[in-house]
Amino acid sequence: MTDPIDELIREIAAKHGIAVSRDDPILILQTINTRLLQDSAKAQQIMLDQYKEELEALALRWGNDARDKAERILNASLVASKGAMAKVMQEGAREAAASVRGEVDAALGRVAGAMRDARRVGALNVVASCIACLAAAVALWATVH
């Protein structure tokens, strides 16, 4: 494993043609720079982790809110559909009752007409019987006298 400072000394020598020793003050700046970069990377990672936790909490809250709203909408639509179904069923029952009532009234009208006709026939039979009895009585009286 190579030391980063040795790598930096070799890179400076290769690019700039200058020999730098390990105790050169310029390397202090490199060490400080490296340390600052590491500290900054750690701080950024901590902030990213916090941001990620906040986003996850927000997503969870939004998901719960969306689920709650969906449940309220679903419940409201169920109540509305139950009301609509009850209304349709009542209207259907009224229409069926009216239809049955109309059929019964029509059947009763036909029966009433048939009963009137039967009464007329019965009355005519009584009249015919009375006439037949009267004719028989007249025939009996004529034969007896």
PEZI-V416839 format. One record per backbone hydrogen bond with DSSP energy under -0.5 kcal/mol. CO is the residue of the C=O (numbers start at 0). NH is the residue of the N-H. Records with the same first field share a line. If there is no record, write none. Layout:
CO = NH  NH
//
This chain:
2 = 6
3 = 7
4 = 8
5 = 9
6 = 10
7 = 11
8 = 12
9 = 13
10 = 14
11 = 15  16  17
12 = 16
17 = 19
20 = 23
23 = 26  27
24 = 27  28
25 = 29
26 = 30
27 = 31
28 = 32
29 = 33
30 = 34
31 = 35
32 = 36
33 = 37
34 = 38
35 = 39
36 = 40
37 = 41
38 = 42
39 = 43
40 = 44
41 = 45
42 = 46
43 = 47
44 = 48
45 = 49
46 = 50
47 = 51
48 = 52
49 = 53
50 = 54
51 = 55
52 = 56
53 = 57
54 = 58
55 = 59
56 = 60
57 = 61
58 = 62
59 = 63
60 = 64
61 = 65
62 = 66
63 = 67
64 = 68
65 = 69
66 = 70
67 = 71
68 = 72
69 = 73
70 = 74
71 = 75
72 = 76
73 = 77
74 = 78
75 = 79
76 = 80
77 = 81
78 = 82
79 = 83
80 = 84
81 = 85
82 = 86
83 = 87
84 = 88
85 = 89
86 = 90
87 = 91
88 = 92
89 = 93
90 = 94
91 = 95
92 = 96
93 = 97
94 = 98
95 = 99
96 = 100
97 = 101
98 = 102
99 = 103
100 = 104
101 = 105
102 = 106
103 = 107
104 = 108
105 = 109
106 = 110
107 = 111
108 = 112
109 = 113
110 = 114
111 = 115
112 = 116
113 = 117
114 = 118
115 = 119
116 = 120
117 = 121
118 = 122
119 = 123
120 = 124
121 = 125
122 = 126
123 = 127
124 = 128
125 = 129
126 = 130
127 = 131
128 = 132
129 = 133
130 = 134
131 = 135
132 = 136
133 = 137
134 = 138
135 = 139
136 = 140
137 = 141
138 = 142
139 = 143
140 = 144
//
